[in-house]
Amino acid sequence: MLQAATAALAAAGYRASGESHHYRVLQSLTLTLGVSTETLRQLDAFRKKRNLTGYERAGTVSDQEAAEIIRVAQTIREQVEQWVKANRPGLM
């Protein structure tokens, strides 16, 4: 999700840097893809869960949560590809 969001942001001519980089990149999906507030909440929850799992508690992501993250990530990737094709075809 993060890489797809970063690609969309770069294709729009921007980049996020510094503190809260991952948060900002995911939030930018509202401007690049028009992602809904609900989807942003879901992405932020995934981001927070990933931080906890990666740095504090291993094994806290269920198989169902992992499957949902993968599903959402695939959807975001497809949306980014469509957006780039429609708005920046020279990049494809």
N, CA, C and O of each residue as an XYZ file, in Angstrom:
368
protein
N       0.828     -1.183      0.000
C       0.000      0.000      0.000
C       0.871      1.244      0.000
O       0.628      2.191     -0.748
N       1.884      1.226      0.846
C       2.748      2.390      0.963
C       3.459      2.685     -0.353
O       3.546      3.843     -0.761
N       3.964      1.661     -1.015
C       4.668      1.873     -2.276
C       3.714      2.376     -3.362
O       4.085      3.244     -4.153
N       2.511      1.851     -3.407
C       1.526      2.319     -4.385
C       1.149      3.766     -4.111
O       1.044      4.566     -5.041
N       0.945      4.108     -2.851
C       0.613      5.493     -2.490
C       1.775      6.430     -2.808
O       1.563      7.556     -3.258
N       2.994      5.969     -2.578
C       4.179      6.768     -2.894
C       4.272      6.999     -4.400
O       4.609      8.097     -4.842
N       3.973      5.968     -5.186
C       3.996      6.097     -6.648
C       2.969      7.114     -7.121
O       3.264      7.932     -7.993
N       1.774      7.071     -6.560
C       0.727      8.029     -6.947
C       1.146      9.447     -6.582
O       0.943     10.376     -7.364
N       1.719      9.615     -5.420
C       2.162     10.936     -4.975
C       3.266     11.459     -5.894
O       3.249     12.627     -6.282
N       4.220     10.601     -6.240
C       5.309     11.002     -7.136
C       4.778     11.334     -8.529
O       5.223     12.296     -9.155
N       3.826     10.535     -9.013
C       3.242     10.795    -10.328
C       2.505     12.129    -10.356
O       2.398     12.768    -11.403
N       1.999     12.544     -9.193
C       1.318     13.841     -9.093
C       2.318     14.986     -8.920
O       1.931     16.154     -8.899
N       3.602     14.649     -8.797
C       4.632     15.672     -8.709
C       5.042     16.043     -7.292
O       5.625     17.105     -7.075
N       4.748     15.192     -6.336
C       5.053     15.492     -4.937
C       5.808     14.338     -4.295
O       5.911     13.246     -4.856
N       6.333     14.607     -3.106
C       6.922     13.556     -2.292
C       6.796     13.948     -0.831
O       6.789     15.129     -0.483
N       6.699     12.958     -0.005
C       6.624     13.194      1.445
C       8.000     12.889      2.028
O       8.686     11.966      1.590
N       8.380     13.668      3.002
C       9.656     13.406      3.654
C       9.551     13.798      5.116
O       8.609     14.472      5.533
N      10.525     13.368      5.872
C      10.589     13.751      7.267
C       9.696     12.923      8.164
O       9.308     11.801      7.838
N       9.388     13.504      9.286
C       8.596     12.822     10.308
C       7.196     12.490      9.795
O       6.608     13.245      9.020
N       6.685     11.369     10.233
C       5.345     10.887      9.859
C       5.209     10.642      8.355
O       4.124     10.799      7.794
N       6.291     10.263      7.716
C       6.322     10.034      6.278
C       5.250      9.040      5.829
O       4.502      9.321      4.893
N       5.171      7.893      6.481
C       4.202      6.865      6.072
C       2.769      7.370      6.232
O       1.925      7.126      5.369
N       2.498      8.058      7.310
C       1.167      8.608      7.546
C       0.800      9.584      6.431
O      -0.294      9.511      5.871
N       1.697     10.479      6.118
C       1.427     11.494      5.083
C       1.214     10.877      3.715
O       0.326     11.291      2.970
N       2.018      9.901      3.392
C       1.875      9.254      2.084
C       0.503      8.594      1.972
O      -0.178      8.747      0.957
N       0.098      7.869      2.996
C      -1.218      7.226      2.947
C      -2.338      8.259      2.902
O      -3.315      8.073      2.177
N      -2.214      9.338      3.657
C      -3.234     10.377      3.655
C      -3.342     11.060      2.288
O      -4.410     11.553      1.924
N      -2.250     11.091      1.538
C      -2.259     11.737      0.221
C      -3.168     11.020     -0.763
O      -3.529     11.591     -1.793
N      -3.544      9.783     -0.469
C      -4.430      9.052     -1.373
C      -5.779      9.739     -1.548
O      -6.465      9.511     -2.545
N      -6.160     10.564     -0.605
C      -7.391     11.338     -0.759
C      -7.260     12.308     -1.928
O      -8.201     12.490     -2.701
N      -6.104     12.919     -2.050
C      -5.891     13.901     -3.106
C      -5.561     13.266     -4.451
O      -6.002     13.755     -5.490
N      -4.792     12.186     -4.441
C      -4.408     11.573     -5.710
C      -5.496     10.667     -6.272
O      -5.812     10.740     -7.459
N      -6.067      9.818     -5.433
C      -7.049      8.840     -5.916
C      -8.479      9.126     -5.494
O      -9.416      8.502     -5.993
N      -8.650     10.072     -4.572
C      -9.990     10.321     -4.057
C     -10.462      9.233     -3.120
O     -11.660      8.968     -3.029
N      -9.529      8.594     -2.417
C      -9.868      7.522     -1.484
C     -10.774      8.070     -0.387
O     -10.581      9.189      0.087
N     -11.749      7.287      0.005
C     -12.724      7.719      1.007
C     -12.103      7.831      2.395
O     -11.056      7.248      2.676
N     -12.766      8.584      3.244
C     -12.336      8.738      4.635
C     -12.323      7.393      5.341
O     -11.428      7.118      6.140
N     -13.302      6.561      5.054
C     -13.375      5.233      5.673
C     -12.169      4.386      5.273
O     -11.576      3.709      6.113
N     -11.812      4.424      4.006
C     -10.643      3.668      3.557
C      -9.376      4.198      4.210
O      -8.502      3.420      4.592
N      -9.270      5.518      4.340
C      -8.100      6.101      5.012
C      -8.015      5.642      6.460
O      -6.928      5.347      6.956
N      -9.145      5.579      7.135
C      -9.151      5.076      8.517
C      -8.650      3.638      8.565
O      -7.880      3.265      9.450
N      -9.092      2.847      7.615
C      -8.679      1.450      7.553
C      -7.171      1.352      7.283
O      -6.478      0.555      7.915
N      -6.671      2.153      6.354
C      -5.242      2.149      6.051
C      -4.419      2.587      7.252
O      -3.358      2.023      7.520
N      -4.901      3.588      7.974
C      -4.182      4.061      9.151
C      -4.175      2.995     10.248
O      -3.182      2.837     10.959
N      -5.270      2.273     10.379
C      -5.315      1.181     11.358
C      -4.306      0.095     10.980
O      -3.629     -0.452     11.849
N      -4.206     -0.217      9.687
C      -3.215     -1.183      9.227
C      -1.804     -0.687      9.532
O      -0.953     -1.447      9.995
N      -1.568      0.595      9.268
C      -0.248      1.186      9.505
C       0.129      1.085     10.977
O       1.251      0.708     11.315
N      -0.811      1.421     11.844
C      -0.554      1.352     13.286
C      -0.292     -0.083     13.731
O       0.609     -0.342     14.529
N      -1.083     -1.002     13.210
C      -0.922     -2.408     13.562
C       0.448     -2.908     13.104
O       1.114     -3.656     13.819
N       0.855     -2.493     11.922
C       2.156     -2.885     11.403
C       3.269     -2.363     12.300
O       4.228     -3.084     12.577
N       3.155     -1.129     12.755
C       4.175     -0.566     13.642
C       4.264     -1.355     14.944
O       5.360     -1.658     15.414
N       3.122     -1.686     15.522
C       3.122     -2.477     16.755
C       3.731     -3.856     16.531
O       4.548     -4.327     17.321
N       3.320     -4.485     15.449
C       3.797     -5.824     15.149
C       5.287     -5.819     14.843
O       6.024     -6.701     15.284
N       5.720     -4.826     14.091
C       7.118     -4.769     13.687
C       8.072     -4.392     14.801
O       9.229     -4.810     14.797
N       7.602     -3.612     15.749
C       8.510     -3.073     16.750
C       8.232     -3.519     18.184
O       9.134     -3.488     19.022
N       7.016     -3.928     18.476
C       6.690     -4.210     19.866
C       6.168     -5.620     20.121
O       6.620     -6.295     21.046
N       5.214     -6.063     19.301
C       4.558     -7.353     19.567
C       4.469     -8.179     18.296
O       3.741     -7.819     17.371
N       5.178     -9.245     18.245
C       5.096    -10.142     17.096
C       3.880    -11.057     17.250
O       3.473    -11.381     18.366
N       3.315    -11.462     16.133
C       2.230    -12.432     16.155
C       0.871    -11.879     16.508
O      -0.006    -12.643     16.912
N       0.660    -10.584     16.372
C      -0.632    -10.004     16.750
C      -1.571     -9.793     15.560
O      -2.685     -9.300     15.737
N      -1.141    -10.155     14.368
C      -1.983    -10.016     13.185
C      -2.574    -11.382     12.858
O      -1.849    -12.356     12.656
N      -3.896    -11.436     12.810
C      -4.565    -12.699     12.493
C      -4.508    -12.969     10.990
O      -4.215    -12.072     10.200
N      -4.789    -14.201     10.609
C      -4.836    -14.553      9.192
C      -5.903    -13.738      8.470
O      -5.708    -13.326      7.326
N      -7.026    -13.506      9.137
C      -8.110    -12.717      8.549
C      -7.659    -11.275      8.313
O      -7.941    -10.704      7.260
N      -6.960    -10.682      9.288
C      -6.451     -9.313      9.124
C      -5.434     -9.248      7.992
O      -5.449     -8.310      7.194
N      -4.558    -10.236      7.921
C      -3.558    -10.269      6.847
C      -4.234    -10.359      5.481
O      -3.821     -9.682      4.539
N      -5.253    -11.177      5.369
C      -5.985    -11.310      4.105
C      -6.663     -9.999      3.733
O      -6.687     -9.628      2.559
N      -7.211     -9.296      4.709
C      -7.865     -8.009      4.450
C      -6.854     -6.959      4.011
O      -7.122     -6.181      3.096
N      -5.706     -6.934      4.654
C      -4.653     -5.989      4.265
C      -4.223     -6.248      2.820
O      -4.060     -5.314      2.035
N      -4.044     -7.508      2.485
C      -3.646     -7.864      1.115
C      -4.718     -7.434      0.124
O      -4.400     -6.886     -0.931
N      -5.983     -7.675      0.453
C      -7.081     -7.292     -0.441
C      -7.094     -5.787     -0.678
O      -7.199     -5.337     -1.819
N      -6.989     -5.011      0.393
C      -6.999     -3.550      0.277
C      -5.770     -3.068     -0.492
O      -5.875     -2.170     -1.328
N      -4.616     -3.657     -0.218
C      -3.387     -3.265     -0.916
C      -3.514     -3.511     -2.418
O      -3.089     -2.679     -3.220
N      -4.090     -4.635     -2.798
C      -4.278     -4.927     -4.225
C      -5.231     -3.926     -4.876
O      -5.010     -3.490     -6.005
N      -6.286     -3.569     -4.157
C      -7.239     -2.578     -4.673
C      -6.563     -1.224     -4.865
O      -6.736     -0.577     -5.898
N      -5.792     -0.800     -3.865
C      -5.082      0.485     -3.958
C      -4.111      0.455     -5.136
O      -4.032      1.415     -5.902
N      -3.381     -0.633     -5.279
C      -2.430     -0.745     -6.391
C      -3.143     -0.617     -7.731
O      -2.679      0.106     -8.613
N      -4.261     -1.306     -7.890
C      -5.030     -1.225     -9.136
C      -5.522      0.195     -9.380
O      -5.479      0.680    -10.511
N      -5.987      0.865     -8.332
C      -6.452      2.244     -8.471
C      -5.316      3.171     -8.869
O      -5.509      4.072     -9.686
N      -4.140      2.962     -8.305
C      -2.978      3.786     -8.660
C      -2.623      3.571    -10.125
O      -2.372      4.535    -10.849
N      -2.599      2.330    -10.565
C      -2.289      2.052    -11.968
C      -3.286      2.736    -12.900
O      -2.887      3.327    -13.903
N      -4.571      2.661    -12.579
C      -5.597      3.311    -13.393
C      -5.418      4.825    -13.384
O      -5.547      5.477    -14.420
N      -5.121      5.382    -12.210
C      -4.946      6.833    -12.088
C      -3.751      7.301    -12.911
O      -3.835      8.305    -13.618
N      -2.649      6.580    -12.818
C      -1.449      6.962    -13.574
C      -1.726      6.860    -15.069
O      -1.347      7.753    -15.827
N      -2.375      5.793    -15.501
C      -2.697      5.653    -16.927
C      -3.573      6.799    -17.422
O      -3.385      7.294    -18.533
N      -4.528      7.218    -16.598
C      -5.456      8.285    -16.983
C      -4.845      9.677    -16.869
O      -5.136     10.550    -17.687
N      -3.997      9.891    -15.857
C      -3.506     11.241    -15.577
C      -2.059     11.499    -15.955
O      -1.674     12.649    -16.168
N      -1.258     10.458    -16.042
C       0.157     10.588    -16.403
C       0.560      9.426    -17.315
O       1.449      8.647    -16.971
N      -0.092      9.308    -18.476
C       0.138      8.142    -19.347
C       1.593      7.983    -19.783
O       2.022      6.870    -20.089
N       2.343      9.050    -19.815
C       3.750      8.973    -20.202
C       4.606      8.219    -19.212
O       5.731      7.838    -19.532
N       4.099      8.000    -18.024
C       4.854      7.281    -17.004
C       4.703      5.767    -17.107
O       5.442      5.017    -16.468
N       3.754      5.328    -17.902
C       3.498      3.877    -18.003
C       4.355      3.234    -19.045
O       4.267      2.025    -19.257
